[in-house]
């Protein structure tokens, strides 16, 4: 069975994915898990990404942290409902400027809002192929699609009956990762 892209599932364009995500987020009962495996992404319509793309890293960090903090009501609602919010960032070393100058500041802001952030470096993983996916509870999986430049391009909604391999993958990734701050300390020492 191929996980990336999945062999089965409903293909959603970006608009359909956003609607389904919102519906699933509102009804999730216990877990939200996100795996990010790409080393760079493109968000050409986002001012923080635009600042990053033109090399203004300080402005990019300021804007991306501001954007994350604006999501505080969403985080608070999820935590009040008892969701654990966990993200594993798969990272190749050395880090890309995108990760070090843009994503890591956003992760620190996400942690302030209650998300647990972990980093799994590719040297500690045995998975031959990884992709970005979201796991809600143990039965709803979205596998992200991106175009060649890394711009979001919808997702596959994996059938609940096919979610078990993603649940197992999430557990393996967590077992081979370390907390964000520990990872950062290792990189700066």
C-alpha positions in Angstrom: 0.0 0.0 0.0 1.4 3.4 -1.0 0.9 6.2 1.6 2.4 9.1 -0.5 0.3 9.5 -2.6 -2.3 7.1 -1.1 -3.7 4.3 -3.2 -7.2 5.1 -2.0 -9.0 8.2 -1.0 -11.0 11.1 -2.2 -9.1 13.7 -4.1 -10.0 17.2 -2.8 -9.0 20.5 -4.4 -7.8 23.3 -2.1 -11.3 24.7 -1.5 -12.8 21.3 -0.8 -9.9 20.5 1.5 -10.4 23.7 3.5 -14.1 23.0 4.0 -13.5 19.3 5.0 -10.6 20.3 7.3 -12.8 22.9 9.1 -15.6 20.3 9.6 -13.2 17.6 10.9 -11.4 20.1 13.1 -14.7 21.1 14.7 -15.6 17.5 15.5 -12.3 15.9 16.4 -12.4 14.2 19.8 -8.8 13.4 21.0 -6.0 14.1 18.6 -4.6 16.3 15.9 -1.3 15.2 14.5 0.5 16.9 11.6 3.6 15.7 9.8 5.5 18.1 7.6 8.1 16.5 5.4 8.9 18.9 2.7 11.9 21.1 3.3 10.4 24.2 1.7 6.9 25.4 0.8 5.5 28.2 -1.1 2.7 30.5 0.1 3.0 33.3 -2.5 -0.2 35.1 -1.3 1.0 35.3 2.3 2.8 38.5 3.4 5.1 36.7 5.7 6.2 34.3 3.0 6.6 37.3 0.6 9.0 38.9 3.1 10.9 35.6 3.4 11.1 35.2 -0.4 12.7 38.7 -0.8 15.2 37.9 1.9 13.7 40.1 4.7 14.0 37.4 7.4 13.3 39.6 10.3 10.0 40.9 8.8 9.1 37.3 7.7 9.6 36.1 11.3 7.6 39.0 12.7 4.7 38.4 10.3 4.6 34.6 10.6 4.5 34.8 14.4 1.7 37.3 14.2 -0.2 35.0 11.9 0.2 32.1 14.2 -0.9 34.1 17.2 -4.0 35.2 15.4 -5.0 31.5 15.5 -5.2 31.5 19.3 -9.0 31.1 19.4 -8.7 27.9 17.2 -6.0 26.5 19.5 -7.9 27.4 22.6 -11.1 25.7 21.3 -9.2 22.5 20.5 -7.5 22.4 23.8 -10.7 23.0 25.7 -12.2 20.0 23.8 -9.3 17.9 25.0 -7.4 17.6 21.7 -3.7 17.0 21.9 -2.0 19.1 19.2 1.2 17.5 17.9 3.4 18.3 14.9 6.4 16.4 13.7 8.7 18.3 11.4 10.9 16.0 9.3 14.2 17.9 8.7 17.2 17.2 6.6 20.5 18.6 7.8 21.7 21.2 7.3 18.4 23.0 7.6 17.1 25.0 4.7 16.8 28.8 5.3 13.1 28.2 5.0 13.1 26.0 8.1 15.6 27.9 10.1 14.4 31.5 9.4 10.7 31.0 8.8 9.2 27.8 10.1 11.1 27.5 13.4 9.9 30.9 14.6 6.3 29.9 13.7 6.7 26.7 15.6 7.8 28.5 18.7 4.6 30.6 18.5 2.5 27.5 18.0 4.1 26.0 21.2 3.0 29.1 23.1 -0.5 28.3 22.0 -0.4 24.7 23.2 0.9 22.7 20.3 3.6 20.1 20.9 6.4 20.4 18.3 8.9 17.7 17.6 11.7 17.3 15.0 12.7 14.1 13.4 15.9 14.4 11.3 16.1 12.2 8.3 19.2 10.4 9.6 17.1 9.0 12.4 14.3 7.7 10.2 14.0 4.5 8.2 10.9 5.5 6.1 11.9 5.5 2.4 9.2 8.0 1.5 7.4 10.5 3.6 4.8 13.1 2.8 2.8 15.7 4.6 -0.3 14.4 6.4 -2.9 15.3 9.0 -4.3 12.7 11.4 -7.5 13.4 13.4 -8.2 11.0 16.2 -7.4 7.6 14.7 -9.7 7.5 11.7 -9.4 10.7 9.6 -6.4 11.3 7.4 -5.6 14.0 4.9 -2.5 13.6 2.8 -1.4 17.0 1.4 -0.7 17.7 -2.2 1.7 20.4 -3.4 2.7 21.6 -6.8 6.3 21.5 -8.0 7.1 24.8 -6.2 5.6 23.6 -2.9 2.3 25.5 -3.1 -0.6 23.7 -1.5 -2.7 21.9 -4.1 -5.5 20.1 -2.1 -5.3 16.8 -0.4 -6.5 13.2 -0.5 -9.0 12.3 2.2 -8.1 8.7 3.1 -10.9 6.3 3.9 -11.2 5.6 7.7 -10.7 1.9 6.9 -7.2 2.8 5.5 -6.1 5.1 8.4 -4.2 2.5 10.5 -0.8 2.8 8.6 -0.8 6.6 9.2 -1.5 6.1 12.9 1.4 3.7 13.0 3.6 6.1 11.0 2.7 9.0 13.4 3.8 6.8 16.4 7.1 5.9 14.7 7.8 9.5 13.8 7.2 10.6 17.4 9.4 7.8 18.8 12.3 9.0 16.6 11.9 12.7 17.1 12.9 15.1 19.8 11.3 18.2 21.2 11.8 21.4 19.2 13.8 23.2 21.9 16.1 20.2 22.3 16.7 20.0 18.6 17.5 23.8 18.4 19.9 23.4 21.3 21.7 20.6 19.5 22.0 22.7 16.3 23.4 25.8 18.1 25.9 23.9 20.3 
